[in-house]
Amino acid sequence: MANQPVHVNINQEIQDWKDARYGRQVRAANVSALNKLQDQTNAAVDYVVEKGEAVNQAARDVQTVRQEAQGAVDHANDITAEYKQYADDKLAATELERQAAQTARAGSEAAATLAESWAVGGTGSRPGEDGENSKFHAEKSKESAERATQEADRAAQYASIVAPGFLVDPDSMELYMKTGVGVDFIVTDDAELCWKIA
């Protein structure tokens, strides 16, 4: 059984990005963050698949139980119809069989309700069923997978950024940008030149 996905923590990689001075340090931080995100995404997908299979199996179980209940009811009706033509001395036996069939039907319906409660909830047959069923856990897994995907997309965006570097020609006092990818420049109200992520 797959473990329930947990939040991805890439705070160390983010700090490594901030502290990186060389391309290999940035790449190492990127690889570490992306590995964490990939592992968490795979765990979330496995969890969703597992819960989806559990929901499908529970739905099949519900259908089977309902079919069995209907079969028991049909059988009871057939027996009742057959025994109506018998004499009064057979009526008591017929009534006993009808009661047995009704008991079987009640048991089958109770089993079907319980199976539905564990599959999707909403039956009111047990406490906390709306938060403890296969559908609820599958939805939570899907949310975790979507969050992991968003984090992976954000990591991919930041992975392509290279902080700008400048060079001043002392003879001409001209400012040149020698590095920088994925950034824009702005001039503040105080006439300061700043860069920001594009």
Sequence and secondary structure as in RCSB ss.txt:
>XXXX:A:sequence
MANQPVHVNINQEIQDWKDARYGRQVRAANVSALNKLQDQTNAAVDYVVEKGEAVNQAARDVQTVRQEAQGAVDH
ANDITAEYKQYADDKLAATELERQAAQTARAGSEAAATLAESWAVGGTGSRPGEDGENSKFHAEKSKESAERATQ
EADRAAQYASIVAPGFLVDPDSMELYMKTGVGVDFIVTDDAELCWKIA
>XXXX:A:secstr
          HHHHHHHHH  SHHHHHHHHHHHHHHHHHHHHHHHHHHHHHHHHHHHHHHHHHHHHHHHHHHHHH
HHHHHHHHTTS HHHHHHHHHHHHHHHHHHHHHHHHHHHHHHHHT  S SSTTTTTSSHHHHHHHHHHHHHHHHH
HHHHHHHHHT EEEEEEEETTTTEEEEEEEESEEEEE TTS EEEEE 
